[in-house]
Amino acid sequence: MKKTFLSIVIAVMAIGVGHAQIREGVLAQPTHIVGKRINADGEVTSTSEADFTYNGDGRPQTFTIPDYGIQTFYTFIDEYLNKESTWHNNGHPQLNEELSYTYEEGKVKTISITWSHGYDFPQYWEYNYGEDGRLARKDYMLGFLGFDDFSHHYLYDYGNDGRTKTENLWIGTGPVQEWVLRERTVCQYDEEYRLLTKHFEEYNVEGELTDAGLFSYTYTPGGNLDTEVKQVLSDGQWVNSHIMNYVYGDDGQVLEQQDGSWSAETGEWVIDHRVVFELSEDGSTYTVSFYKKSGEEWVWDVFNNQTILFGPALKNQQRTMRFLMGKVNQFEITLVYTDEPVYMGTSDNSVAQCSIYPNPGSDNAKVAAPVEDAVVRFYNLQGQLMLARPFDFNTEISTESWPSGMYLWEIWHGNNKEAGGKWVKK
């Protein structure tokens, strides 16, 4: 499974943005973003800007992306606000997009997406949750198809122990919208709710299996992703296909990603691509270099080279990221942050950032995060796992049986640690 440039961009942003934000109970929120396209001579050929607005307790409310035409810029917006969409605006630089959010009991309820400048592509998401607070169903409608009802249903089941998550995607086809199962994904988790396997199946409108993949994951003792192995079906058997290995420094930051494929001839993995991450001593420049195997030597992959510049997400600061693709196409993104960080945890409906409250607390603690499919983990000071629980946007846990004292908490989204800190039980 080769990493595309776009997926690497998302991964790098998760490292550069998400890890820099790991601070206890506080997250600076961006109020403005600027995207620039730069030619080979270093000249800015186009500039795009957007403003973020938030409601009273700091949750995303609306934002507009005007006149950008930069796919990486758009994808970053999607990733930062956890908006699900597959639309990219490479060919329409004059297309505006506005998103509006509604919430119910601290969880995202709806997301409305509207477009302008002659392209009428309204989109609408609706979220529904089960009695346990987990996401049970997502419904999607894409207006330009002519439907006046939902066209996609995502249905979720978590198994008896909560460690098996199944997502079924049903799509309405034909003039009367006959519902057909098109995708099924089954994920298995360990006792700490780290992903162990992911089984993916894709079907055509006749219900025939057209694609399948089985992914397996291992982790370092510190909980970081160590290997990701993909297998594919061949004559009814699962056979090795691709692998990704990760190398970390003493501080837990990723230093290198190694990508390779399985050689049936030798019966071994062959690593043929590497991504090297380097942070400058002063922490101001993050360089991501791509290499590929040429014979017995590693050579610089000119097309994929990129440099990312950023500063920590603190008050009165901004972060700039620049992508250089073969020194021909260059993109620069700058985030401007609020003058003061936005503290959360004072409202029962808080979901704008990762937090545990009240702190100090007693027999119960509330957990909030701005993402679905998150995991919270609590440890005592001896490193013993006290609790691991998946949740969507927020949840409440019982700590009645825990001794009084200090505990360490972490919130993870996928393989990214979004936040961590200390919580005190009185």
C-alpha positions as CSV (number, residue, x, y, z in Angstrom):
1,M,0.0,0.0,0.0
2,K,2.0,2.9,-1.3
3,K,1.4,6.2,0.5
4,T,0.2,8.9,-2.0
5,F,1.5,12.4,-1.6
6,L,-1.9,13.5,-0.3
7,S,-2.0,10.9,2.4
8,I,1.5,11.8,3.4
9,V,0.5,15.4,3.7
10,I,-2.3,14.4,6.0
11,A,0.0,12.3,8.1
12,V,2.6,15.0,8.3
13,M,0.0,17.6,9.4
14,A,-1.2,15.2,12.1
15,I,2.4,15.1,13.4
16,G,3.1,18.8,13.0
17,V,-0.2,20.0,14.2
18,G,-1.6,17.4,16.5
19,H,1.6,16.6,18.5
20,A,2.4,20.3,19.0
21,Q,-1.0,20.7,20.7
22,I,-0.5,18.1,23.4
23,R,-1.0,20.3,26.4
24,E,-3.1,19.8,29.4
25,G,-6.7,21.1,29.0
26,V,-5.9,23.9,26.5
27,L,-6.0,24.2,22.7
28,A,-5.4,27.4,20.8
29,Q,-7.9,27.7,18.0
30,P,-7.2,29.2,14.6
31,T,-9.2,32.3,13.6
32,H,-7.7,32.8,10.1
33,I,-6.0,30.7,7.5
34,V,-4.0,31.8,4.4
35,G,-3.1,29.5,1.5
36,K,-0.6,30.5,-1.3
37,R,0.4,28.9,-4.5
38,I,4.1,29.5,-5.4
39,N,5.8,28.9,-8.7
40,A,9.4,27.7,-9.4
41,D,10.7,31.2,-9.2
42,G,9.4,31.7,-5.7
43,E,6.6,34.1,-6.9
44,V,3.2,33.9,-5.3
45,T,0.7,33.2,-8.1
46,S,-2.5,33.0,-6.0
47,T,-3.6,33.6,-2.5
48,S,-6.6,32.1,-0.7
49,E,-7.9,33.1,2.8
50,A,-10.6,31.8,5.2
51,D,-12.0,32.8,8.5
52,F,-13.1,30.4,11.3
53,T,-16.1,31.3,13.5
54,Y,-17.0,29.5,16.8
55,N,-20.1,29.5,18.9
56,G,-20.3,30.6,22.6
57,D,-18.3,27.6,24.1
58,G,-15.7,27.5,21.3
59,R,-17.1,24.7,19.1
60,P,-16.7,25.1,15.3
61,Q,-19.8,26.8,14.0
62,T,-19.2,28.1,10.4
63,F,-16.3,28.8,8.2
64,T,-15.9,29.8,4.5
65,I,-13.2,28.8,2.1
66,P,-13.0,31.4,-0.6
67,D,-11.2,31.1,-4.0
68,Y,-8.5,28.7,-3.1
69,G,-8.2,25.9,-5.7
70,I,-5.5,24.1,-3.7
71,Q,-6.3,20.5,-2.9
72,T,-3.8,20.2,0.0
73,F,-5.3,23.3,1.5
74,Y,-8.8,21.9,1.3
75,T,-7.8,18.5,2.7
76,F,-6.1,20.2,5.6
77,I,-9.3,22.0,6.5
78,D,-11.1,18.7,6.3
79,E,-8.6,17.0,8.6
80,Y,-8.5,19.8,11.2
81,L,-12.2,20.1,11.7
82,N,-12.9,16.3,11.2
83,K,-15.3,17.0,8.3
84,E,-16.0,14.0,6.1
85,S,-16.0,14.8,2.4
86,T,-14.4,13.5,-0.8
87,W,-14.9,16.6,-2.9
88,H,-11.7,18.4,-4.0
89,N,-11.7,21.7,-5.8
90,N,-8.6,21.5,-8.1
91,G,-10.4,22.5,-11.2
92,H,-12.6,25.3,-9.9
93,P,-10.6,28.1,-8.3
94,Q,-13.6,30.4,-7.9
95,L,-15.7,28.0,-5.9
96,N,-16.7,29.0,-2.4
97,E,-17.7,26.6,0.4
98,E,-19.4,27.3,3.6
99,L,-20.0,24.8,6.4
100,S,-22.5,25.1,9.3
101,Y,-22.6,22.8,12.4
102,T,-25.3,22.0,14.9
103,Y,-24.9,20.1,18.1
104,E,-27.0,18.1,20.5
105,E,-25.8,17.2,24.0
106,G,-22.3,18.1,23.1
107,K,-22.1,15.9,20.0
108,V,-22.1,16.9,16.4
109,K,-25.7,16.5,15.1
110,T,-25.6,17.9,11.5
111,I,-23.1,19.4,9.1
112,S,-24.4,21.5,6.2
113,I,-22.2,22.3,3.3
114,T,-23.1,24.9,0.6
115,W,-21.3,26.1,-2.5
116,S,-21.5,29.2,-4.6
117,H,-20.2,30.8,-7.8
118,G,-22.5,28.8,-10.1
119,Y,-21.9,25.3,-8.6
120,D,-24.9,24.1,-6.6
121,F,-23.5,21.2,-4.7
122,P,-25.2,21.2,-1.3
123,Q,-24.2,18.4,1.0
124,Y,-25.7,17.4,4.3
125,W,-24.6,15.0,7.1
126,E,-26.8,13.9,10.0
127,Y,-25.4,12.0,13.0
128,N,-27.4,9.6,15.2
129,Y,-26.2,8.0,18.4
130,G,-27.1,4.9,20.5
131,E,-28.0,4.8,24.1
132,D,-24.4,4.2,25.0
133,G,-23.4,7.5,23.3
134,R,-21.6,5.8,20.5
135,L,-22.2,6.8,16.9
136,A,-24.9,4.4,15.5
137,R,-25.6,5.9,12.1
138,K,-24.5,8.7,9.7
139,D,-26.7,9.8,6.9
140,Y,-25.5,11.7,3.9
141,M,-27.2,13.6,1.1
142,L,-25.5,15.2,-2.0
143,G,-27.9,17.7,-3.5
144,F,-26.7,17.9,-7.0
145,L,-27.6,14.3,-7.7
146,G,-31.2,15.4,-7.6
147,F,-32.1,13.5,-4.5
148,D,-34.4,15.1,-1.9
149,D,-33.5,12.4,0.6
150,F,-30.3,10.7,1.9
151,S,-28.2,8.8,-0.6
152,H,-25.7,7.2,1.8
153,H,-26.3,5.4,5.1
154,Y,-23.4,4.4,7.4
155,L,-24.5,1.9,10.0
156,Y,-22.3,1.0,13.0
157,D,-22.2,-2.0,15.4
158,Y,-19.6,-2.4,18.2
159,G,-20.1,-6.1,19.2
160,N,-20.9,-7.4,22.7
161,D,-17.5,-6.3,24.2
162,G,-17.1,-3.1,22.2
163,R,-13.8,-4.3,20.7
164,T,-15.3,-5.1,17.3
165,K,-16.5,-2.2,15.2
166,T,-18.4,-2.8,12.0
167,E,-19.2,-0.1,9.5
168,N,-21.6,-0.9,6.7
169,L,-22.1,1.7,3.9
170,W,-25.4,1.4,2.0
171,I,-25.9,3.6,-1.1
172,G,-29.1,4.3,-2.8
173,T,-28.9,3.5,-6.6
174,G,-31.3,3.9,-9.5
175,P,-34.3,6.2,-9.9
176,V,-36.1,4.7,-6.9
177,Q,-32.9,4.5,-4.7
178,E,-32.7,0.8,-4.1
179,W,-30.3,0.4,-1.1
180,V,-27.2,-1.7,-1.9
181,L,-24.4,-2.6,0.5
182,R,-21.3,-1.2,-1.1
183,E,-18.6,-1.3,1.6
184,R,-18.0,-3.2,4.9
185,T,-15.2,-2.5,7.3
186,V,-14.6,-4.6,10.4
187,C,-12.1,-3.5,13.0
188,Q,-10.8,-5.5,16.0
189,Y,-9.2,-3.8,19.0
190,D,-7.1,-4.9,22.0
191,E,-7.9,-4.3,25.7
192,E,-6.5,-0.8,25.4
193,Y,-8.7,-0.2,22.2
194,R,-5.7,0.0,19.9
195,L,-6.5,-1.2,16.4
196,L,-5.3,-4.8,15.8
197,T,-6.9,-5.7,12.4
198,K,-9.1,-4.0,9.8
199,H,-10.9,-6.1,7.2
200,F,-12.3,-4.1,4.3
201,E,-14.7,-5.3,1.6
202,E,-16.1,-3.5,-1.4
203,Y,-19.1,-4.6,-3.5
204,N,-20.6,-3.6,-6.8
205,V,-24.3,-2.8,-7.3
206,E,-25.0,-6.5,-8.0
207,G,-23.6,-7.4,-4.6
208,E,-20.4,-9.0,-5.9
209,L,-17.2,-8.7,-4.0
210,T,-14.8,-6.5,-6.1
211,D,-12.1,-5.7,-3.7
212,A,-10.9,-6.7,-0.2
213,G,-8.0,-6.0,2.1
214,L,-6.8,-7.2,5.5
215,F,-4.6,-4.8,7.6
216,S,-2.7,-5.9,10.7
217,Y,-1.1,-3.6,13.2
218,T,1.6,-3.9,15.9
219,Y,2.7,-1.4,18.5
220,T,5.9,-0.4,20.4
221,P,6.0,-0.8,24.2
222,G,5.2,3.0,24.4
223,G,2.0,2.5,22.4
224,N,3.2,4.0,19.1
225,L,2.3,2.3,15.8
226,D,5.2,-0.1,14.9
227,T,4.1,-1.9,11.7
228,E,1.2,-1.9,9.4
229,V,0.8,-4.9,7.1
230,K,-1.7,-5.2,4.2
231,Q,-2.8,-8.6,2.8
232,V,-4.9,-9.1,-0.3
233,L,-7.0,-12.0,-1.5
234,S,-5.4,-14.3,-4.1
235,D,-7.2,-17.5,-5.1
236,G,-9.3,-17.3,-1.9
237,Q,-6.2,-17.0,0.3
238,W,-4.8,-14.0,2.1
239,V,-1.3,-13.2,0.9
240,N,1.2,-10.4,1.9
241,S,1.1,-7.3,-0.2
242,H,2.5,-4.2,1.5
243,I,4.2,-3.1,4.8
244,M,4.9,0.1,6.6
245,N,7.4,0.3,9.4
246,Y,7.9,3.3,11.8
247,V,11.1,4.4,13.6
248,Y,10.8,6.7,16.6
249,G,13.1,8.8,18.7
250,D,13.5,8.7,22.5
251,D,10.8,11.4,22.8
252,G,8.3,9.3,20.9
253,Q,8.3,11.5,17.7
254,V,8.4,9.6,14.4
255,L,11.8,9.8,12.7
256,E,11.3,7.6,9.7
257,Q,8.5,5.7,7.8
258,Q,9.6,2.7,5.7
259,D,7.3,1.5,2.9
260,G,7.7,-1.8,1.0
261,S,6.1,-4.7,-0.7
262,W,6.2,-8.5,-0.5
263,S,8.5,-10.4,-2.8
264,A,7.0,-13.8,-3.7
265,E,10.3,-14.7,-5.3
266,T,12.4,-14.2,-2.1
267,G,9.6,-14.6,0.4
268,E,10.7,-11.4,2.1
269,W,9.6,-7.8,2.5
270,V,11.4,-5.4,0.2
271,I,11.6,-1.8,1.5
272,D,11.7,0.6,-1.5
273,H,10.5,3.9,-0.1
274,R,11.4,5.9,3.0
275,V,10.1,9.1,4.5
276,V,12.5,10.9,6.9
277,F,11.3,13.5,9.4
278,E,13.7,16.0,10.8
279,L,13.0,18.7,13.4
280,S,15.5,21.6,13.6
281,E,17.2,22.2,17.0
282,D,15.2,25.4,17.6
283,G,12.0,23.6,16.7
284,S,11.1,26.1,14.0
285,T,11.5,23.9,10.9
286,Y,10.1,20.5,10.2
287,T,11.6,18.9,7.1
288,V,10.1,15.8,5.5
289,S,12.3,14.2,2.9
290,F,11.2,11.3,0.5
291,Y,13.6,8.7,-0.8
292,K,13.2,5.8,-3.1
293,K,15.4,2.8,-3.8
294,S,17.4,2.9,-7.0
295,G,19.4,-0.3,-7.3
296,E,21.3,-0.6,-4.0
297,E,21.2,3.1,-3.3
298,W,18.6,5.5,-1.8
299,V,18.0,8.5,-3.9
300,W,16.0,11.7,-3.2
301,D,12.5,11.5,-4.6
302,V,12.4,14.9,-6.2
303,F,8.6,14.9,-6.9
304,N,7.6,14.4,-3.3
305,N,10.1,16.6,-1.4
306,Q,8.5,19.0,1.0
307,T,9.5,21.3,3.8
308,I,7.1,22.3,6.6
309,L,7.8,25.3,8.8
310,F,5.8,25.7,11.9
311,G,5.8,27.2,15.4
312,P,3.9,25.9,18.5
313,A,0.2,26.6,18.7
314,L,0.4,29.2,21.5
315,K,-1.2,32.5,21.9
316,N,-0.1,35.4,19.6
317,Q,1.7,32.9,17.3
318,Q,1.1,31.5,13.9
319,R,2.2,28.3,12.1
320,T,3.3,28.2,8.5
321,M,3.6,25.1,6.5
322,R,5.2,25.0,3.1
323,F,5.1,22.1,0.6
324,L,7.7,21.8,-2.1
325,M,6.9,19.2,-4.8
326,G,10.0,19.0,-7.1
327,K,10.5,22.7,-6.6
328,V,7.9,23.3,-9.3
329,N,4.6,23.4,-7.4
330,Q,4.8,24.9,-4.0
331,F,2.1,25.5,-1.5
332,E,2.2,27.5,1.7
333,I,-0.4,27.5,4.5
334,T,-0.4,29.9,7.4
335,L,-2.7,29.5,10.5
336,V,-3.3,32.5,12.7
337,Y,-4.4,31.7,16.2
338,T,-6.5,33.4,18.8
339,D,-4.8,35.9,21.1
340,E,-5.8,33.7,24.0
341,P,-6.2,29.9,24.1
342,V,-9.7,28.6,24.4
343,Y,-10.1,26.7,27.6
344,M,-12.8,24.0,27.6
345,G,-14.4,21.8,30.3
346,T,-16.7,24.4,31.9
347,S,-19.8,23.4,29.9
348,D,-21.6,20.1,29.8
349,N,-21.8,20.5,26.0
350,S,-18.1,21.1,25.5
351,V,-16.6,19.3,22.5
352,A,-14.3,21.9,21.0
353,Q,-11.2,20.3,22.4
354,C,-9.8,17.5,24.5
355,S,-10.5,17.8,28.2
356,I,-11.3,15.9,31.4
357,Y,-13.6,17.7,33.8
358,P,-14.3,18.6,36.6
359,N,-10.7,18.6,37.7
360,P,-10.3,17.8,40.6
361,G,-13.3,15.4,40.5
362,S,-14.8,12.7,42.6
363,D,-16.7,9.6,41.5
364,N,-17.3,10.6,37.9
365,A,-15.4,12.4,35.2
366,K,-16.6,13.8,31.9
367,V,-14.4,13.5,28.7
368,A,-14.7,15.7,25.7
369,A,-12.9,15.7,22.3
370,P,-13.6,17.4,19.0
371,V,-13.6,14.1,17.0
372,E,-15.6,10.9,16.6
373,D,-14.1,7.5,17.2
374,A,-11.7,8.6,19.9
375,V,-10.2,6.6,22.8
376,V,-9.5,7.8,26.4
377,R,-7.1,6.0,28.6
378,F,-6.4,6.6,32.3
379,Y,-3.2,5.3,34.1
380,N,-2.2,5.6,37.8
381,L,1.2,7.0,38.6
382,Q,2.7,3.4,38.5
383,G,1.7,3.1,34.9
384,Q,-1.1,0.7,35.5
385,L,-4.0,1.0,33.0
386,M,-7.1,2.0,35.0
387,L,-9.5,2.4,32.1
388,A,-9.7,2.5,28.3
389,R,-12.9,3.5,26.5
390,P,-13.8,4.5,23.0
391,F,-16.2,7.4,22.5
392,D,-17.6,9.9,20.0
393,F,-17.2,13.5,21.0
394,N,-17.9,13.1,24.7
395,T,-18.6,10.5,27.4
396,E,-18.8,10.1,31.2
397,I,-16.9,7.5,33.1
398,S,-17.2,6.2,36.7
399,T,-14.2,6.4,38.9
400,E,-16.0,5.4,42.1
401,S,-13.7,2.4,42.7
402,W,-10.5,4.3,42.2
403,P,-8.4,5.4,45.2
404,S,-8.0,9.2,45.7
405,G,-5.0,10.6,44.1
406,M,-3.5,11.7,40.7
407,Y,-4.0,10.0,37.4
408,L,-2.6,10.4,33.9
409,W,-4.9,10.6,30.9
410,E,-4.5,10.4,27.2
411,I,-6.9,10.9,24.3
412,W,-6.1,9.2,21.0
413,H,-7.7,9.5,17.6
414,G,-6.5,6.7,15.4
415,N,-2.8,6.5,15.9
416,N,-2.4,10.1,16.9
417,K,-2.3,11.2,20.5
418,E,-4.4,14.3,20.6
419,A,-4.0,15.3,24.2
420,G,-2.8,14.2,27.6
421,G,-2.6,15.5,31.2
422,K,-3.3,14.9,34.8
423,W,-6.6,14.4,36.6
424,V,-7.0,14.4,40.4
425,K,-9.6,12.4,42.3
426,K,-10.4,14.1,45.6
